[in-house]
Each structure stands twice: as C-alpha cells, then as structure tokens.
C-alpha cells in the first residue's frame, strides 16, 4: 500500500503536480550566524521578564493604591511589549507561565477564605450577594448580545463584574478560550469602573443615608477588586470598610461554582462541535458517532486549580492555616495576580485592543449599573439599609 506523505506546510490543494506521492525533503536545520547561539531557555527569559515587570509594578502600585499593582503591571507590560523588541519576541513563551500565575493566584486566594466568614457576615447578607450575582450572570449574555460583544470577552467582563474583578477574570481565563488582548481589555474595563466607584459610591452612600453596615454590604457586593473595595469602604468610614472587606471575601467564594460551570459549558460545547462535524475518535481509536450523549466527564472538566482552591479554603476553615500566615499569603496571592497580568500585558498587541472598540466598556457600564442597582433594591427589601 502506498503511503501518502506530504509536506505539512504545503496545503494539499496547492501541492505541485506530480508530487502527491513523493516523500518530502528532510527539513534543514536553521543556520546560526557566527558568534551567536540559539537561546536554550526562552521560557526562563519569559518568566524573568514577567517577574521583573511584576516587581516594578508592585513598587509603583504601592504609591497609587487606588490603581493597584495588577493594573500597573498590565499597563507596564503593554508599554514594554509595544516599545521593546526583545520583549515582544518573548510573546510566544509568555502564555504558559502567565497561566500558571493565574491559577496559582486563585489557589493561594483560597487560604484567606473560610466558611466562618460567611457566618460572621450573617445569613441576612447572602440574599444580596446571591441576587447581585444572579442578575449579573443573567444580564451578561443578554446585554452582551445587545451591544455586540463576543462570547469570550463577554464572559470575562461578566465574571469580573459579578464576583471579584481581576481574580474572577483570572479564574475564568483558566477555563475559557480567550486571547491575551481580551483578558487585557476585560481587566481595563473592570478597572475603569473601580476608579469610578471610589468617587461615586461614598457620595451616593451619604446621599442615600446608608448605615456603615449597609454601605459596607453595598460596596462589598457591587465593587469588584479588593483594593477598590477597601478604598471605597474606608472612604465612607472604618466600620463600613471592615464590613465591606468581609462581604467581598465571602463573595469571592462564588469563583468555585462559576469556574466549574464555565468549564463544563466549554467542554460540552467543544464536544458538541466535534459531534456536529461527524463524530470524533474515542480513546480506543474507534469512531464515536454523533448523538446526544456528549456529556463531559466531571474528572475531565474540573480544573485542578479549582480543586486546590476548595482544598485551601477548607483548610483555612478548619484552622489549619495559621492566622499569622494570612497576611503573607495575601501578599503572595496579590503578587501572583500582578505577575499574571504582567504576562498578559507583555503578550498583548495594541492593534488587537484597538480593533475591539468601545463595546466591552459599554457592557461593563451596563452590568455595573445593574449590579449596583440590584444591590440597593435587595438591601431595601431585606431591611439592611
């Protein structure tokens, strides 16, 4: 039986006549100019670039806490990628270490959460948290389609608005197929409304005559990143700030069901696509016919870092994580998020951001208004004003 061997770089439809059954010539090794060597560890160079950018952003972010190190890292990475050719050449090697940082940040974040915190905030706050989360998740696809934002970017903006900004975007990006440009745009969108919240929320809180606990509940359930929650809460008052942070950490627990749901939906959609194309090979090499049984197995869907996140939160709930370690672990989680966004910035092409347009920003604004408005309505309905 004759073996059909083609050069994979040449499409079959454009192969020269008479060469269909001819073996492809052996690939030639690339020539290395005299005095130069091929870099043996480009991934290490990419990791070093990420860490250096994250360290610089941590220092700079300390001077502007309202902005925060993660956003500084994103902006600094984009600047370096667009102005420094050696950094731009590392772009293909940035995705993997960036994803490691995203997932590790989520795991370490779990060590600062516990079921005890839910009890401390009181069951009365859970309807507000659940209601705002539900409204955000329902409104995201509806408003996203209305303003013309695609699935991946729409999911990131919705996750960041519904739960906890950059951390939720990090978790969603770990299971949803998105580009570095989409991650960068989602983080920038969330950041824009975090800054707006620092100015608007305290003013509205005083105008609405919210109590410290009521304002803390509103800020913790409607403002995204932890740094912004702290800034907004303490701008209203110390008691409001403390309550807002606890509500915010409780809200962060929603990362688990959200990520599991996204992972399941992603896997099912992927298998449905393959089945619609005529089936896919099974594990034993035989063809699997298309049909309605394309339900992904849980062990293949659940990301490992989500399991570790739950384990970390459970360990903290059982008192296995010393209280003295919480501050250090929180700093580690913050640095990992900063490093992840540094990788995103370093891998971003400004041209891709420009082609996205203002629609994601509009989606973020609409979702922000929905979440904040729903929170106030639920607080009034549950007498937590």
Legacy VTK file of the C-alpha trace (Angstrom):
# vtk DataFile Version 3.0
C-alpha trace
ASCII
DATASET POLYDATA
POINTS 385 float
0.000 0.000 0.000
1.439 3.349 -0.982
1.915 5.877 1.784
0.750 9.417 1.170
3.466 11.687 2.549
3.123 15.443 2.191
4.967 18.419 3.485
2.655 19.657 6.250
3.483 23.241 5.460
2.062 22.910 1.929
-1.722 22.597 1.658
-2.871 19.608 -0.384
-4.881 21.789 -2.726
-1.744 23.738 -3.670
0.743 20.854 -3.999
2.678 20.868 -7.271
1.502 18.399 -9.863
3.158 15.016 -9.725
4.370 15.324 -6.137
1.437 13.774 -4.328
3.297 10.520 -3.622
6.798 11.942 -3.371
8.472 11.978 0.029
9.064 15.442 1.459
12.699 16.525 1.591
14.239 16.442 5.056
13.963 19.714 6.940
17.153 21.700 7.053
18.479 22.880 10.385
18.340 26.637 10.748
21.617 28.412 10.179
23.068 30.223 13.161
25.190 33.281 12.407
28.790 33.122 13.543
29.298 34.270 17.096
25.651 33.633 18.065
23.914 30.758 19.723
20.296 29.716 19.773
18.705 30.591 23.161
18.318 27.325 25.051
15.846 28.594 27.648
13.479 31.190 26.147
10.780 30.206 28.655
13.092 31.133 31.525
13.686 34.502 29.909
9.925 34.988 29.644
9.483 34.104 33.330
12.223 36.561 34.296
10.543 39.289 32.218
7.221 38.576 33.950
8.771 38.670 37.431
10.728 41.852 36.728
7.606 43.596 35.417
5.561 42.369 38.394
8.178 43.592 40.882
8.310 47.013 39.244
4.512 47.195 39.221
4.346 46.192 42.903
6.663 49.062 43.824
4.819 51.561 41.628
1.409 50.296 42.716
2.336 50.901 46.347
2.405 54.622 45.594
-1.035 54.576 43.941
-3.088 52.035 45.961
-6.337 53.127 44.327
-4.962 51.937 40.982
-3.223 48.873 42.408
-0.242 46.819 41.299
-2.174 44.470 38.943
-3.405 47.311 36.734
0.052 48.934 36.788
1.555 45.575 35.736
-0.887 45.302 32.850
-0.132 48.831 31.629
3.619 48.422 32.089
3.565 45.102 30.210
1.680 46.601 27.279
4.140 49.506 27.195
7.176 47.202 27.171
5.660 44.888 24.560
4.996 47.791 22.196
8.325 49.638 22.659
10.912 46.931 23.403
11.524 44.450 20.528
13.381 41.843 22.702
10.364 41.675 24.990
7.992 41.399 22.025
9.981 38.391 20.757
9.190 36.563 24.016
5.451 36.775 23.291
5.009 33.079 22.275
6.613 31.975 25.564
4.517 34.109 27.914
1.182 32.269 27.813
2.149 29.210 29.867
3.874 30.933 32.823
1.129 33.549 32.779
-1.499 30.819 33.101
0.498 29.214 35.945
0.433 32.529 37.792
-3.307 32.948 37.192
-4.106 29.521 38.577
-1.658 29.729 41.492
-3.153 33.097 42.491
-6.625 31.583 42.701
-5.337 28.686 44.841
-3.490 30.943 47.278
-6.534 33.212 47.450
-8.426 30.262 48.909
-6.256 30.337 52.045
-7.806 33.683 53.018
-11.408 32.432 52.806
-13.387 30.358 55.244
-16.939 29.307 55.943
-16.616 31.146 59.235
-16.593 34.435 57.353
-19.997 33.691 55.864
-21.384 33.197 59.365
-19.688 36.405 60.547
-21.338 38.496 57.866
-24.689 36.942 58.708
-27.146 34.982 56.631
-29.014 38.221 56.001
-26.320 39.375 53.555
-26.484 36.235 51.444
-29.695 37.208 49.581
-27.987 40.415 48.443
-24.850 38.554 47.342
-26.837 35.825 45.577
-29.201 38.337 43.979
-26.494 40.584 42.549
-24.559 37.570 41.315
-27.647 36.106 39.658
-28.563 39.388 37.977
-25.013 39.789 36.638
-24.910 36.258 35.247
-28.309 36.618 33.566
-27.665 40.127 32.270
-24.202 39.346 30.855
-25.304 37.244 27.843
-28.390 39.380 27.216
-26.603 42.732 27.298
-23.529 41.268 25.634
-25.531 40.190 22.607
-27.375 43.506 22.573
-24.166 45.557 22.357
-22.334 43.048 20.151
-19.600 41.734 22.483
-18.298 38.248 21.631
-18.517 35.215 23.909
-15.024 35.062 25.409
-14.642 38.751 26.213
-18.270 38.946 27.312
-17.672 36.109 29.786
-14.599 37.800 31.264
-16.313 41.158 31.743
-19.337 39.425 33.281
-17.218 37.334 35.651
-15.177 40.331 36.746
-18.286 42.403 37.398
-20.270 39.623 39.079
-17.627 38.389 41.501
-14.270 39.986 42.168
-12.624 41.719 39.255
-9.152 40.531 38.304
-9.292 37.350 40.423
-12.522 36.197 38.765
-11.140 37.121 35.343
-8.064 35.033 36.186
-10.201 32.044 37.125
-12.441 32.365 34.053
-9.448 32.764 31.752
-8.138 29.453 33.072
-11.044 27.529 31.559
-12.404 29.703 28.721
-10.658 30.082 25.370
-9.673 33.762 25.270
-6.761 35.801 23.976
-4.338 37.993 25.917
-5.957 41.035 24.314
-9.388 40.007 25.598
-8.033 39.492 29.114
-6.321 42.889 28.982
-9.473 44.616 27.760
-11.618 42.926 30.435
-9.239 43.962 33.233
-9.081 47.521 31.883
-12.880 47.665 31.753
-13.254 46.474 35.344
-10.531 48.890 36.462
-12.318 51.864 34.885
-15.415 51.238 36.983
-13.373 50.512 40.118
-11.971 54.032 39.830
-15.452 55.416 39.232
-16.729 53.540 42.314
-14.091 55.152 44.557
-15.533 58.562 43.636
-19.233 57.791 43.213
-20.078 55.202 45.895
-19.201 57.222 49.044
-21.105 60.238 47.709
-24.170 58.158 46.897
-23.887 56.343 50.229
-24.147 59.612 52.134
-26.905 60.936 49.870
-28.903 57.726 50.411
-28.188 57.878 54.164
-26.841 54.318 54.286
-25.642 52.964 57.635
-21.990 51.831 57.913
-23.068 48.175 57.715
-25.454 48.934 54.847
-22.797 50.773 52.889
-20.262 48.016 53.603
-22.695 45.434 52.250
-23.349 47.542 49.142
-19.667 48.197 48.468
-18.658 44.592 49.116
-21.329 43.247 46.772
-21.059 45.808 43.953
-17.404 46.944 43.778
-15.008 44.487 42.162
-11.328 44.271 43.148
-10.434 44.003 46.830
-8.194 47.091 46.736
-11.076 49.154 45.399
-13.472 47.714 47.992
-11.049 48.773 50.720
-10.705 52.262 49.230
-14.473 52.688 48.797
-15.387 51.238 52.201
-12.903 53.190 54.265
-13.716 56.387 52.369
-17.166 56.079 53.958
-15.874 55.037 57.378
-13.806 52.458 59.277
-16.799 50.296 60.227
-18.087 50.328 56.661
-14.633 49.399 55.363
-14.273 46.384 57.662
-17.742 45.092 56.793
-17.167 45.656 53.070
-13.978 43.572 53.059
-15.664 40.619 54.781
-18.601 40.765 52.343
-16.141 40.951 49.465
-14.211 37.865 50.632
-17.473 35.954 51.037
-18.476 36.994 47.513
-15.166 35.626 46.228
-16.299 32.087 47.116
-18.547 32.256 44.040
-15.392 31.701 41.956
-15.794 27.949 42.515
-19.296 27.387 41.056
-18.674 29.940 38.316
-15.456 28.276 37.162
-16.978 24.801 37.306
-19.968 25.981 35.293
-17.784 27.639 32.661
-15.518 24.588 32.418
-18.496 22.264 31.989
-20.099 24.506 29.363
-16.808 24.861 27.492
-16.198 21.118 27.413
-19.738 20.321 26.342
-19.700 22.943 23.591
-16.377 21.605 22.319
-17.656 18.037 22.168
-20.925 19.137 20.586
-18.952 20.895 17.855
-16.920 17.758 17.142
-20.039 15.598 17.062
-21.768 18.012 14.705
-18.799 17.641 12.383
-19.410 13.910 12.134
-18.131 12.370 15.338
-14.731 12.157 16.967
-12.363 9.319 17.725
-12.760 7.769 21.140
-9.954 6.695 23.474
-9.584 3.262 21.819
-9.251 4.835 18.366
-12.706 3.912 17.117
-15.095 6.488 15.788
-17.708 7.802 18.192
-20.965 8.523 16.379
-22.644 11.867 16.865
-25.513 11.880 19.304
-26.992 13.428 22.431
-24.623 11.628 24.831
-21.874 14.244 24.512
-21.751 14.951 28.256
-18.216 15.591 29.532
-16.959 13.547 32.442
-16.525 15.565 35.627
-12.904 14.492 36.150
-12.027 15.827 32.692
-13.869 19.100 33.190
-12.981 20.254 36.701
-9.718 22.242 36.550
-7.112 21.107 39.041
-6.578 24.608 40.389
-10.276 24.874 41.326
-9.969 21.677 43.376
-6.890 23.105 45.094
-8.761 26.370 45.723
-11.513 24.455 47.533
-8.925 22.456 49.500
-7.167 25.680 50.536
-10.427 27.300 51.669
-11.420 24.142 53.560
-8.013 24.004 55.272
-8.456 27.602 56.384
-11.980 26.853 57.606
-10.622 24.028 59.762
-7.959 26.273 61.259
-5.067 24.551 59.505
-3.802 27.856 58.104
-2.327 29.949 60.966
-3.794 33.405 61.389
-0.278 34.819 61.366
0.207 33.496 57.817
-2.871 35.173 56.322
-1.168 38.490 55.663
1.834 36.881 53.959
-0.363 34.560 51.904
-2.497 37.511 50.869
0.619 39.293 49.664
1.675 36.198 47.724
-1.751 35.979 46.080
-1.630 39.678 45.202
1.840 39.294 43.665
0.756 36.271 41.629
-2.210 38.209 40.240
0.189 41.047 39.440
2.580 38.644 37.694
-0.282 37.096 35.727
-1.418 40.487 34.477
2.191 41.411 33.709
2.294 38.345 31.441
-0.978 39.411 29.838
0.372 42.905 29.209
3.672 41.632 27.815
1.789 39.366 25.421
-0.746 41.967 24.272
-0.744 43.552 20.833
-2.151 47.078 20.860
-3.639 46.533 17.415
-5.920 43.822 18.796
-7.155 46.165 21.519
-7.921 48.906 19.015
-9.989 46.563 16.873
-12.140 45.593 19.869
-13.692 49.047 20.101
-15.721 50.619 22.919
-18.441 47.984 23.145
-16.921 45.977 26.049
-16.648 49.220 28.018
-20.341 49.847 27.387
-21.137 46.296 28.511
-19.126 46.841 31.687
-21.015 50.084 32.394
-24.412 48.440 31.935
-23.500 45.478 34.137
-22.061 47.772 36.807
-25.308 49.755 36.963
-27.352 46.520 37.087
-25.304 45.061 39.966
-25.183 48.284 41.994
-28.891 48.992 41.477
-29.906 45.424 42.314
-27.835 45.559 45.491
-29.650 48.675 46.730
-33.079 47.223 45.895
-32.322 43.976 47.745
-30.896 45.818 50.740
-34.060 47.898 50.983
-36.199 44.782 50.614
-34.277 42.927 53.353
-34.091 45.957 55.683
-30.313 46.284 55.530
-30.170 49.958 54.732
LINES 1 386
385 0 1 2 3 4 5 6 7 8 9 10 11 12 13 14 15 16 17 18 19 20 21 22 23 24 25 26 27 28 29 30 31 32 33 34 35 36 37 38 39 40 41 42 43 44 45 46 47 48 49 50 51 52 53 54 55 56 57 58 59 60 61 62 63 64 65 66 67 68 69 70 71 72 73 74 75 76 77 78 79 80 81 82 83 84 85 86 87 88 89 90 91 92 93 94 95 96 97 98 99 100 101 102 103 104 105 106 107 108 109 110 111 112 113 114 115 116 117 118 119 120 121 122 123 124 125 126 127 128 129 130 131 132 133 134 135 136 137 138 139 140 141 142 143 144 145 146 147 148 149 150 151 152 153 154 155 156 157 158 159 160 161 162 163 164 165 166 167 168 169 170 171 172 173 174 175 176 177 178 179 180 181 182 183 184 185 186 187 188 189 190 191 192 193 194 195 196 197 198 199 200 201 202 203 204 205 206 207 208 209 210 211 212 213 214 215 216 217 218 219 220 221 222 223 224 225 226 227 228 229 230 231 232 233 234 235 236 237 238 239 240 241 242 243 244 245 246 247 248 249 250 251 252 253 254 255 256 257 258 259 260 261 262 263 264 265 266 267 268 269 270 271 272 273 274 275 276 277 278 279 280 281 282 283 284 285 286 287 288 289 290 291 292 293 294 295 296 297 298 299 300 301 302 303 304 305 306 307 308 309 310 311 312 313 314 315 316 317 318 319 320 321 322 323 324 325 326 327 328 329 330 331 332 333 334 335 336 337 338 339 340 341 342 343 344 345 346 347 348 349 350 351 352 353 354 355 356 357 358 359 360 361 362 363 364 365 366 367 368 369 370 371 372 373 374 375 376 377 378 379 380 381 382 383 384
